[in-house]
């Protein structure tokens, strides 16, 4: 196995998990009464919050709707496609 293949085996599930966490975070924005500091919600909030804070400084919530998780789903999906998609960099190298 080459290094690009190993990297794609690691990055694929990792980027998929990050995307899934951000999708769960989008669903949690629909329930403002959910306490993000208690289980099981903190398992979703703690890994995603460091990514969302800088985006919220640039694009604040609009009308009470936080769009920063949606932006991160797009960024992570684009990164995944660039790296391990059908014509991604890691596929082209290996």
N, CA, C and O of each residue as an XYZ file, in Angstrom:
376
protein
N       0.828     -1.179      0.000
C       0.000      0.000      0.000
C       0.875      1.245      0.000
O       1.878      1.317      0.710
N       0.490      2.195     -0.785
C       1.257      3.439     -0.860
C       0.722      4.453      0.150
O      -0.376      4.301      0.685
N       1.511      5.472      0.391
C       1.121      6.512      1.356
C      -0.171      7.229      0.957
O      -1.008      7.472      1.827
N      -0.375      7.580     -0.326
C      -1.657      8.219     -0.683
C      -2.870      7.317     -0.445
O      -3.945      7.802     -0.090
N      -2.699      6.011     -0.641
C      -3.821      5.099     -0.384
C      -4.134      5.031      1.103
O      -5.302      5.014      1.491
N      -3.103      4.992      1.935
C      -3.311      4.975      3.383
C      -3.959      6.279      3.832
O      -4.858      6.274      4.672
N      -3.499      7.395      3.270
C      -4.081      8.696      3.625
C      -5.550      8.755      3.230
O      -6.369      9.289      3.979
N      -5.895      8.216      2.071
C      -7.297      8.243      1.660
C      -8.143      7.312      2.520
O      -9.311      7.610      2.767
N      -7.587      6.191      2.985
C      -8.307      5.284      3.890
C      -8.575      5.957      5.229
O      -9.592      5.682      5.866
N      -7.674      6.838      5.664
C      -7.862      7.530      6.940
C      -8.749      8.759      6.761
O      -9.668      8.985      7.548
N      -8.472      9.551      5.727
C      -9.206     10.799      5.520
C     -10.665     10.587      5.121
O     -11.528     11.381      5.496
N     -10.946      9.540      4.376
C     -12.316      9.285      3.929
C     -13.295      9.171      5.090
O     -14.245      9.950      5.168
N     -13.083      8.213      5.996
C     -14.010      8.099      7.139
C     -13.957      9.310      8.076
O     -14.977      9.694      8.647
N     -12.785      9.909      8.236
C     -12.664     11.063      9.127
C     -13.475     12.250      8.599
O     -14.215     12.877      9.356
N     -13.341     12.557      7.323
C     -14.112     13.651      6.742
C     -15.600     13.318      6.694
O     -16.438     14.210      6.823
N     -15.935     12.045      6.509
C     -17.332     11.634      6.563
C     -17.926     11.817      7.951
O     -19.073     12.244      8.087
N     -17.152     11.495      8.983
C     -17.610     11.680     10.352
C     -17.793     13.157     10.687
O     -18.765     13.536     11.342
N     -16.861     13.983     10.238
C     -16.970     15.425     10.486
C     -18.212     15.981      9.793
O     -18.933     16.793     10.373
N     -18.464     15.553      8.570
C     -19.666     15.991      7.856
C     -20.925     15.564      8.604
O     -21.868     16.344      8.732
N     -20.941     14.339      9.091
C     -22.088     13.842      9.836
C     -22.312     14.646     11.121
O     -23.452     14.943     11.477
N     -21.227     14.998     11.814
C     -21.355     15.810     13.026
C     -21.949     17.180     12.713
O     -22.791     17.681     13.457
N     -21.504     17.788     11.603
C     -22.065     19.086     11.235
C     -23.528     18.973     10.819
O     -24.306     19.894     11.070
N     -23.918     17.875     10.192
C     -25.324     17.677      9.842
C     -26.158     17.519     11.109
O     -27.253     18.074     11.204
N     -25.648     16.766     12.080
C     -26.350     16.669     13.368
C     -26.431     18.034     14.035
O     -27.426     18.356     14.685
N     -25.380     18.837     13.872
C     -25.387     20.180     14.468
C     -26.454     21.059     13.807
O     -27.082     21.881     14.473
N     -26.654     20.886     12.509
C     -27.719     21.616     11.812
C     -29.073     21.230     12.389
O     -29.917     22.093     12.629
N     -29.281     19.933     12.613
C     -30.546     19.474     13.190
C     -30.712     20.033     14.601
O     -31.824     20.390     14.990
N     -29.637     20.115     15.368
C     -29.734     20.659     16.729
C     -30.094     22.136     16.741
O     -30.656     22.619     17.725
N     -29.785     22.869     15.670
C     -30.178     24.279     15.635
C     -31.692     24.436     15.540
O     -32.224     25.506     15.837
N     -32.386     23.383     15.132
C     -33.844     23.433     15.066
C     -34.469     23.308     16.451
O     -35.648     23.612     16.632
N     -33.684     22.863     17.423
C     -34.171     22.669     18.787
C     -33.366     23.538     19.755
O     -32.421     23.057     20.381
N     -33.734     24.809     19.878
C     -32.952     25.707     20.743
C     -33.035     25.336     22.223
O     -32.200     25.782     23.010
N     -34.016     24.538     22.617
C     -34.137     24.153     24.009
C     -33.142     23.049     24.388
O     -32.982     22.757     25.573
N     -32.478     22.440     23.422
C     -31.510     21.381     23.709
C     -30.272     21.988     24.371
O     -29.682     22.930     23.842
N     -29.884     21.453     25.514
C     -28.722     21.925     26.253
C     -27.476     21.250     25.680
O     -27.295     20.042     25.832
N     -26.628     22.027     25.028
C     -25.448     21.478     24.361
C     -24.343     21.089     25.329
O     -23.316     20.561     24.903
N     -24.527     21.335     26.611
C     -23.527     20.949     27.602
C     -23.857     19.642     28.305
O     -23.134     19.234     29.215
N     -24.936     18.978     27.902
C     -25.329     17.707     28.503
C     -25.313     16.611     27.446
O     -25.498     16.860     26.255
N     -25.084     15.377     27.927
C     -25.096     14.231     27.025
C     -26.480     14.065     26.421
O     -27.449     14.386     27.109
N     -26.646     13.615     25.256
C     -25.708     13.255     24.208
C     -25.338     14.428     23.303
O     -24.533     14.287     22.383
N     -25.938     15.587     23.579
C     -25.728     16.730     22.685
C     -24.300     17.258     22.722
O     -23.816     17.795     21.726
N     -23.616     17.112     23.863
C     -22.251     17.624     23.930
C     -21.294     16.802     23.073
O     -20.231     17.298     22.700
N     -21.644     15.567     22.753
C     -20.802     14.764     21.858
C     -20.798     15.328     20.435
O     -19.882     15.068     19.655
N     -21.821     16.094     20.117
C     -21.905     16.746     18.810
C     -21.368     18.171     18.896
O     -20.709     18.647     17.971
N     -21.648     18.842     19.994
C     -21.297     20.257     20.115
C     -19.805     20.476     20.335
O     -19.217     21.357     19.707
N     -19.187     19.701     21.204
C     -17.778     19.955     21.544
C     -16.826     19.829     20.356
O     -15.959     20.691     20.208
N     -16.932     18.807     19.497
C     -15.990     18.752     18.366
C     -16.263     19.790     17.278
O     -15.349     20.158     16.539
N     -17.507     20.269     17.168
C     -17.825     21.189     16.074
C     -17.702     22.658     16.455
O     -17.480     23.500     15.585
N     -17.841     22.978     17.718
C     -17.853     24.379     18.147
C     -16.579     25.153     17.787
O     -16.692     26.308     17.379
N     -15.362     24.577     17.915
C     -14.167     25.350     17.525
C     -14.163     25.767     16.055
O     -13.557     26.779     15.704
N     -14.821     25.010     15.205
C     -14.912     25.367     13.794
C     -15.965     26.449     13.552
O     -15.809     27.295     12.671
N     -17.036     26.412     14.342
C     -18.157     27.313     14.111
C     -17.906     28.727     14.635
O     -18.434     29.686     14.072
N     -17.127     28.876     15.677
C     -16.901     30.195     16.285
C     -16.315     31.197     15.289
O     -16.852     32.299     15.181
N     -15.239     30.878     14.552
C     -14.707     31.877     13.613
C     -15.683     32.239     12.491
O     -15.710     33.384     12.040
N     -16.481     31.275     12.041
C     -17.441     31.550     10.972
C     -18.547     32.459     11.487
O     -19.031     33.324     10.757
N     -18.952     32.270     12.740
C     -19.981     33.141     13.325
C     -19.489     34.574     13.469
O     -20.294     35.505     13.435
N     -18.194     34.770     13.628
C     -17.662     36.130     13.714
C     -17.749     36.825     12.356
O     -17.943     38.039     12.287
N     -17.607     36.058     11.284
C     -17.688     36.621      9.929
C     -19.140     36.754      9.491
O     -19.548     37.793      8.972
N     -19.926     35.682      9.706
C     -21.332     35.666      9.307
C     -22.164     35.375     10.559
O     -22.323     34.212     10.931
N     -22.693     36.405     11.208
C     -23.490     36.168     12.416
C     -24.821     35.502     12.060
O     -25.245     35.535     10.905
N     -25.482     34.895     13.060
C     -26.790     34.288     12.791
C     -27.764     35.307     12.189
O     -27.864     36.443     12.654
N     -28.469     34.883     11.160
C     -29.392     35.753     10.442
C     -30.813     35.428     10.893
O     -31.302     34.323     10.659
N     -31.466     36.375     11.529
C     -32.828     36.161     11.999
C     -32.931     35.026     12.992
O     -33.953     34.343     13.051
N     -31.875     34.812     13.783
C     -31.875     33.733     14.757
C     -31.493     32.387     14.187
O     -31.511     31.385     14.901
N     -31.147     32.346     12.913
C     -30.771     31.086     12.266
C     -29.265     31.083     12.046
O     -28.719     31.966     11.385
N     -28.603     30.077     12.612
C     -27.154     29.945     12.496
C     -26.826     29.136     11.248
O     -27.148     27.951     11.171
N     -26.188     29.772     10.272
C     -25.869     29.070      9.032
C     -24.432     28.569      8.996
O     -24.005     27.998      7.992
N     -23.682     28.770     10.070
C     -22.280     28.337     10.070
C     -22.114     26.822      9.917
O     -21.164     26.411      9.251
N     -22.974     25.957     10.488
C     -22.800     24.524     10.212
C     -23.031     24.176      8.747
O     -22.399     23.262      8.219
N     -23.927     24.893      8.093
C     -24.184     24.635      6.675
C     -22.948     24.982      5.848
O     -22.594     24.265      4.911
N     -22.296     26.090      6.205
C     -21.076     26.494      5.512
C     -19.994     25.429      5.685
O     -19.282     25.104      4.735
N     -19.871     24.879      6.918
C     -18.846     23.866      7.156
C     -19.159     22.551      6.460
O     -18.231     21.849      6.057
N     -20.407     22.196      6.305
C     -20.738     20.986      5.539
C     -20.249     21.160      4.102
O     -19.699     20.232      3.509
N     -20.454     22.356      3.547
C     -19.978     22.624      2.190
C     -18.464     22.589      2.092
O     -17.920     22.037      1.135
N     -17.772     23.171      3.070
C     -16.306     23.196      3.051
C     -15.733     21.784      3.163
O     -14.835     21.413      2.407
N     -16.253     20.999      4.106
C     -15.737     19.638      4.304
C     -16.057     18.762      3.100
O     -15.226     17.947      2.700
N     -17.229     18.910      2.519
C     -17.588     18.126      1.333
C     -16.694     18.480      0.153
O     -16.263     17.603     -0.596
N     -16.420     19.764     -0.005
C     -15.526     20.188     -1.080
C     -14.111     19.666     -0.864
O     -13.461     19.211     -1.806
N     -13.640     19.733      0.366
C     -12.306     19.219      0.687
C     -12.231     17.716      0.442
O     -11.236     17.218     -0.086
N     -13.266     17.005      0.820
C     -13.287     15.561      0.593
C     -13.251     15.236     -0.902
O     -12.560     14.311     -1.328
N     -13.995     15.999     -1.681
C     -14.010     15.760     -3.126
C     -12.655     16.077     -3.751
O     -12.189     15.341     -4.621
N     -12.016     17.166     -3.318
C     -10.695     17.529     -3.840
C      -9.635     16.493     -3.499
O      -8.739     16.230     -4.302
N      -9.732     15.910     -2.320
C      -8.679     14.991     -1.887
C      -8.934     13.550     -2.292
O      -8.037     12.897     -2.825
N     -10.136     13.039     -2.052
C     -10.363     11.608     -2.268
C     -11.520     11.303     -3.194
O     -11.987     10.165     -3.239
N     -11.991     12.284     -3.929
C     -13.070     12.062     -4.891
C     -12.575     11.242     -6.076
O     -11.434     10.780     -6.073
N     -13.403     11.060     -7.071
C     -13.028     10.271     -8.237
C     -11.808     10.820     -8.951
O     -10.987     10.060     -9.466
N     -11.689     12.133     -8.983
C     -10.512     12.759     -9.594
C      -9.744     13.574     -8.569
O      -9.150     14.600     -8.898
N      -9.758     13.115     -7.325
C      -9.102     13.815     -6.240
C      -7.586     13.685     -6.310
O      -7.043     12.844     -7.026
N      -6.935     14.528     -5.559
C      -5.474     14.560     -5.562
C      -4.859     13.244     -5.112
O      -3.900     12.773     -5.723
N      -5.384     12.654     -4.072
C      -4.806     11.405     -3.577
C      -5.039     10.247     -4.541
O      -4.210      9.341     -4.630
N      -6.145     10.266     -5.256
C      -6.374      9.234     -6.280
C      -5.427      9.405     -7.447
O      -4.934      8.424     -8.004
N      -5.170     10.653     -7.821
C      -4.288     10.905     -8.958
C      -2.839     10.546     -8.629
O      -2.093     10.100     -9.500
N      -2.445     10.742     -7.368
C      -1.080     10.420     -6.973
C      -0.865      8.906     -6.929
O       0.191      8.408     -7.318
N      -1.875      8.186     -6.451
C      -1.702      6.726     -6.334
C      -2.134      6.050     -7.593
O      -2.065      4.825     -7.690
